[in-house]
Amino acid sequence: MRHALTLLASAALLVSLGCQPKAPKPIYGPWEEGLTLAFENPTLPQPQRTSERMQVRVTRTILAPGAPTLVHLDLVNLHGQMGLLFRHQDGGIALVDDKGLVFAQPLPVGFPKQTQWVDRGIQYRVVGRATWDGAAILPTTADPVGYWVESRDNQGHGRRVLFLPNLGEVESREDRNGTWVTVNRLVARGFTDVPSLTRS
């Protein structure tokens, strides 16, 4: 009798675990409305580095159950402003127009399990997981572990980007004669508006 009760309890536990809601797949880009990120090129001398700082702000996010997430970003620096629309789906990121036409696919659907892909003649591969060494600027709730992705074009120019969940690119490096040089790095994170969306 005790053995039967043990088996019954085990089966009930397995059923209850199977009914638990699954956590949403990470979005490897900024998506919280009002989130504002600032990037600098560390290779530039001051004050040029600060004057050429790029600000990325999430202006609008469209979340719908079972559908890709659409994120509108504004990129601003002293030279002007540009709006971009990104579609996030199952780990993938696509730069799209308002009709859904894909201009670029920095991360494929299925990322990070999809470890190699080609987009517009550029070859991509996942180099591996890493903890970002600049994570001190992030809140303690942020996940500092992401994936380095390397790309190479037809001329052999190499670039590596570290993608973190909910932030996307936090650091980019260029291959300069066999040395990886950081050319873009997240230096500030905050909100210019109160966030209005959450993921469940």
C-alpha positions as CSV (number, residue, x, y, z in Angstrom):
1,M,0.0,0.0,0.0
2,R,2.8,2.4,0.9
3,H,4.6,1.6,-2.4
4,A,1.3,2.4,-4.3
5,L,1.0,5.7,-2.4
6,T,4.6,6.6,-3.2
7,L,4.0,5.9,-6.9
8,L,0.8,7.9,-6.9
9,A,2.6,10.9,-5.2
10,S,5.4,10.7,-7.8
11,A,2.9,10.7,-10.7
12,A,1.0,13.6,-9.2
13,L,4.2,15.6,-8.9
14,L,5.2,14.9,-12.5
15,V,1.7,15.9,-13.7
16,S,1.8,19.2,-11.7
17,L,5.3,20.0,-13.0
18,G,4.1,19.4,-16.6
19,C,1.2,21.8,-16.0
20,Q,3.5,24.6,-14.8
21,P,3.5,27.6,-17.1
22,K,6.7,27.8,-19.2
23,A,8.9,30.8,-18.8
24,P,8.9,32.9,-22.0
25,K,12.0,32.6,-24.2
26,P,14.5,35.4,-23.7
27,I,14.3,38.4,-26.0
28,Y,17.9,39.2,-27.0
29,G,17.2,42.9,-27.4
30,P,15.8,45.9,-25.5
31,W,12.0,45.7,-25.3
32,E,10.7,47.5,-22.2
33,E,9.0,50.7,-23.1
34,G,11.0,53.7,-22.0
35,L,14.2,51.7,-21.6
36,T,17.1,53.9,-22.7
37,L,20.6,52.6,-23.4
38,A,23.8,54.7,-24.1
39,F,26.7,53.4,-26.1
40,E,30.2,54.7,-26.6
41,N,33.2,53.7,-28.8
42,P,36.1,53.2,-26.4
43,T,38.7,53.7,-29.1
44,L,37.8,57.3,-29.5
45,P,39.6,60.0,-27.5
46,Q,37.7,62.3,-25.2
47,P,35.7,64.5,-25.7
48,Q,34.9,62.9,-29.1
49,R,33.9,59.7,-27.4
50,T,31.2,61.4,-25.3
51,S,30.1,63.7,-28.2
52,E,29.5,60.7,-30.4
53,R,27.6,58.7,-27.8
54,M,24.6,56.8,-29.2
55,Q,21.4,56.6,-27.3
56,V,18.9,53.8,-28.0
57,R,15.4,54.2,-26.6
58,V,12.5,51.8,-26.7
59,T,9.5,53.9,-27.9
60,R,6.9,51.2,-28.3
61,T,6.5,47.4,-27.9
62,I,3.8,45.2,-29.2
63,L,3.3,42.0,-27.3
64,A,0.7,39.5,-28.4
65,P,0.4,35.9,-27.1
66,G,1.6,33.4,-29.8
67,A,2.9,36.2,-32.1
68,P,6.3,37.7,-32.6
69,T,7.2,40.7,-30.4
70,L,7.6,44.0,-32.3
71,V,9.8,46.7,-30.9
72,H,10.2,50.2,-32.1
73,L,13.6,51.8,-31.2
74,D,14.8,55.4,-31.6
75,L,18.6,55.8,-32.2
76,V,19.8,59.3,-31.3
77,N,23.1,61.1,-31.3
78,L,24.3,64.7,-32.0
79,H,24.1,64.0,-35.8
80,G,20.4,63.1,-35.8
81,Q,17.7,60.5,-35.0
82,M,16.6,57.3,-36.7
83,G,13.7,54.9,-36.0
84,L,14.0,51.2,-36.4
85,L,11.6,48.3,-36.1
86,F,12.7,44.9,-34.8
87,R,10.8,41.6,-34.8
88,H,11.7,39.1,-32.0
89,Q,10.7,35.5,-32.4
90,D,11.9,32.4,-30.6
91,G,15.3,34.0,-29.8
92,G,15.7,35.5,-33.2
93,I,15.9,39.2,-34.2
94,A,15.0,40.6,-37.5
95,L,15.2,44.2,-38.7
96,V,11.9,44.8,-40.6
97,D,9.8,47.5,-42.2
98,D,6.2,48.3,-41.2
99,K,5.0,45.7,-43.6
100,G,7.2,43.0,-42.1
101,L,9.8,42.8,-44.9
102,V,13.1,41.7,-43.4
103,F,16.1,43.9,-44.1
104,A,18.5,41.9,-41.9
105,Q,18.5,38.9,-39.5
106,P,21.2,39.5,-36.8
107,L,20.0,36.4,-34.9
108,P,18.0,33.5,-36.4
109,V,14.8,32.0,-35.1
110,G,15.8,29.3,-32.7
111,F,18.8,31.2,-31.3
112,P,20.9,30.2,-29.4
113,K,20.3,26.6,-30.3
114,Q,20.8,27.6,-33.9
115,T,24.5,28.1,-33.9
116,Q,25.4,28.9,-37.5
117,W,23.6,30.9,-40.2
118,V,24.1,33.1,-43.2
119,D,22.3,36.4,-43.8
120,R,22.9,38.6,-46.9
121,G,26.2,36.9,-47.6
122,I,27.5,37.3,-44.0
123,Q,28.4,34.2,-42.1
124,Y,27.4,34.0,-38.4
125,R,28.3,31.6,-35.7
126,V,27.7,31.4,-31.9
127,V,31.2,31.6,-30.3
128,G,29.8,30.7,-26.8
129,R,28.3,31.9,-23.5
130,A,30.0,34.6,-21.5
131,T,29.5,36.8,-18.5
132,W,29.7,40.4,-19.5
133,D,32.5,42.2,-17.6
134,G,30.6,45.5,-17.7
135,A,27.6,44.2,-15.8
136,A,28.2,46.5,-12.8
137,I,26.1,49.1,-14.6
138,L,23.1,46.8,-14.7
139,P,20.5,46.3,-12.0
140,T,21.0,43.2,-9.8
141,T,17.9,41.6,-11.4
142,A,19.6,41.7,-14.9
143,D,21.1,38.5,-16.3
144,P,24.8,39.2,-17.0
145,V,25.3,36.0,-19.0
146,G,24.8,36.0,-22.8
147,Y,26.2,34.8,-26.0
148,W,29.1,36.0,-28.2
149,V,28.1,35.9,-31.9
150,E,30.8,36.3,-34.6
151,S,30.2,37.5,-38.1
152,R,32.4,37.5,-41.2
153,D,31.7,39.1,-44.5
154,N,33.0,38.1,-48.0
155,Q,36.1,40.2,-47.5
156,G,36.9,38.4,-44.2
157,H,36.1,41.3,-41.9
158,G,35.2,39.9,-38.5
159,R,33.0,41.3,-35.8
160,R,31.9,39.9,-32.5
161,V,28.8,41.0,-30.6
162,L,27.8,40.0,-27.0
163,F,24.0,39.7,-26.7
164,L,22.4,39.7,-23.2
165,P,18.7,38.9,-22.5
166,N,16.5,41.9,-22.4
167,L,19.3,44.2,-23.6
168,G,20.6,42.8,-26.8
169,E,24.0,44.1,-27.9
170,V,26.1,45.3,-24.9
171,E,29.5,45.1,-26.5
172,S,30.9,44.8,-30.1
173,R,34.5,44.0,-31.1
174,E,36.2,44.2,-34.5
175,D,39.0,41.9,-35.7
176,R,41.9,44.2,-36.3
177,N,44.9,42.1,-37.6
178,G,44.1,39.3,-35.3
179,T,43.2,41.4,-32.2
180,W,39.6,41.8,-31.1
181,V,39.1,45.6,-30.4
182,T,36.0,46.9,-28.6
183,V,34.4,49.5,-30.8
184,N,30.9,49.8,-29.1
185,R,30.0,49.3,-25.5
186,L,27.0,49.9,-23.3
187,V,27.9,52.6,-20.7
188,A,24.5,53.6,-19.2
189,R,21.1,52.1,-18.7
190,G,17.9,53.7,-17.4
191,F,14.3,54.6,-18.1
192,T,13.2,57.9,-19.5
193,D,9.5,56.8,-19.0
194,V,7.9,54.5,-16.4
195,P,7.8,51.0,-18.0
196,S,4.3,50.1,-19.0
197,L,4.8,46.5,-20.2
198,T,5.8,43.3,-18.5
199,R,6.2,39.7,-19.8
200,S,4.5,36.8,-18.1
